[in-house]
């Protein structure tokens, strides 16, 4: 019983230390994604930053190479937990993993699906073409660390334009 209580006290002291000092409250993860960035990858990175890790960083990796990092730190690669499959886009997979909801998320899921899995249907969904174009304009030719984040305000503005979204 004493050992068990010592463990609880130790954990409580550690939690108290973190709370009082502000130490390591958020551990920023670095994610790697193939460049040039696809709309689905940018949407997934935005989702991770907004709903999972506000301090996340995103590093471009040349397409066709294999990042020498764990799969958990990759976006839209063949081994990533946030990847496109035959049935879902990387964004849709990430939405399920982080539990994001709302009208904006629903519409972004539809857009990612049209852009990535049914591009011939873009004419039926002008919203998809417009957002894709705005994202790629924001990215320009940026392929350095931090360049993907240039598109995040475009997505935020899109979400803010949807009635009822914060």
C-alpha positions in Angstrom: 0.0 0.0 0.0 2.9 2.4 0.8 4.5 1.8 -2.6 1.2 2.4 -4.4 0.7 5.7 -2.4 4.3 6.8 -3.1 3.6 6.3 -6.8 0.4 8.4 -6.6 2.2 11.1 -4.6 5.0 11.1 -7.1 2.6 11.5 -10.1 0.7 14.3 -8.2 4.0 16.1 -7.5 4.9 15.9 -11.2 1.5 17.1 -12.3 1.7 20.0 -9.8 5.2 20.9 -11.0 4.1 21.0 -14.6 1.0 23.0 -13.7 3.0 25.6 -11.6 6.0 26.0 -13.9 4.1 25.6 -17.2 6.8 23.1 -18.3 6.0 20.8 -21.2 2.3 21.4 -21.3 2.2 21.0 -25.0 4.7 18.8 -26.9 4.9 20.1 -30.4 5.2 17.3 -32.9 7.0 17.7 -36.2 5.1 16.1 -39.2 6.6 15.3 -42.6 4.6 15.5 -45.8 5.4 15.0 -49.5 6.1 18.1 -51.5 4.6 19.5 -53.6 1.7 19.6 -51.2 -1.7 18.3 -52.2 -4.9 20.0 -51.0 -5.8 16.9 -48.9 -2.4 17.0 -47.2 -2.8 20.7 -46.4 -6.3 20.2 -45.0 -5.0 17.3 -42.9 -2.1 19.4 -41.5 -4.6 22.3 -40.7 -6.8 19.8 -38.9 -3.9 18.5 -36.8 -2.8 22.0 -35.9 -6.4 23.1 -35.0 -7.7 20.0 -33.2 -4.7 17.9 -32.0 -1.5 19.9 -31.7 -1.6 23.7 -31.8 2.2 23.8 -31.9 2.7 21.2 -34.7 5.3 21.9 -37.3 5.3 20.6 -40.9 8.4 19.8 -42.9 8.3 19.1 -46.7 9.9 15.9 -48.0 10.6 15.3 -51.6 8.0 13.0 -53.2 9.3 9.5 -53.8 11.6 9.5 -50.8 10.8 7.9 -47.5 11.1 10.1 -44.4 13.3 8.5 -41.8 10.8 9.1 -39.0 8.1 7.1 -37.4 4.8 6.7 -39.4 3.0 8.6 -36.7 4.9 11.7 -37.7 4.0 11.5 -41.4 1.0 12.9 -43.3 -0.4 11.3 -46.5 2.5 8.8 -47.0 2.0 5.1 -47.6 2.6 4.3 -43.9 1.0 7.3 -42.2 -2.0 7.0 -40.0 -3.3 10.1 -41.8 -3.3 8.7 -45.4 -5.6 8.3 -48.3 -7.0 4.9 -49.0 -9.4 3.5 -51.6 -12.4 4.7 -49.5 -11.2 7.8 -47.6 -9.0 10.8 -48.1 -6.3 11.6 -45.6 -8.4 14.5 -44.3 -11.4 12.2 -43.6 -9.1 9.7 -41.8 -7.7 12.5 -39.7 -11.2 13.8 -38.9 -12.1 10.4 -37.5 -8.8 10.2 -35.5 -9.1 13.6 -33.9 -12.9 13.6 -33.5 -13.5 16.9 -35.2 -17.1 17.9 -36.0 -19.1 20.8 -37.4 -20.4 22.2 -40.6 -17.0 23.4 -41.7 -15.5 20.0 -41.2 -18.3 18.3 -43.0 -17.9 20.6 -46.0 -14.1 20.2 -46.0 -14.5 16.4 -46.0 -16.7 16.7 -49.1 -14.2 19.1 -50.8 -11.2 16.8 -50.0 -13.2 13.9 -51.4 -14.0 15.7 -54.6 -10.5 17.1 -55.1 -8.7 13.8 -54.3 -11.0 11.0 -55.4 -13.5 12.5 -58.0 -11.8 15.5 -59.7 -14.1 15.1 -62.7 -16.9 16.2 -60.5 -15.4 19.5 -59.5 -17.6 21.4 -61.9 -20.6 20.2 -59.9 -19.0 21.6 -56.7 -17.4 25.0 -57.5 -16.7 25.4 -53.8 -14.1 22.6 -54.1 -12.3 24.2 -57.1 -12.3 27.6 -55.5 -10.8 26.4 -52.2 -8.2 24.2 -53.9 -7.1 27.2 -56.1 -6.9 29.5 -53.0 -4.9 27.0 -51.1 -2.4 26.5 -53.9 -2.1 30.3 -54.5 -1.3 30.7 -50.8 1.4 28.0 -51.0 2.9 29.5 -54.2 6.2 27.7 -54.6 7.0 27.5 -50.9 8.8 24.3 -50.1 10.6 25.2 -46.8 9.7 24.4 -43.3 6.7 26.6 -42.4 5.5 27.1 -46.0 2.4 24.8 -45.6 1.1 27.0 -42.8 0.7 29.9 -45.3 -2.5 28.1 -46.5 -4.0 27.8 -43.0 -5.5 31.3 -43.0 -7.3 30.4 -46.3 -9.0 27.4 -44.6 -9.8 29.5 -41.5 -11.4 32.2 -43.6 -13.4 29.5 -45.4 -14.7 28.1 -42.1 -15.4 31.6 -40.8 -17.6 32.2 -43.8 -19.9 29.3 -42.9 -22.9 30.3 -40.9 -22.8 29.1 -37.3 -19.1 28.3 -37.2 -16.8 29.9 -34.6 
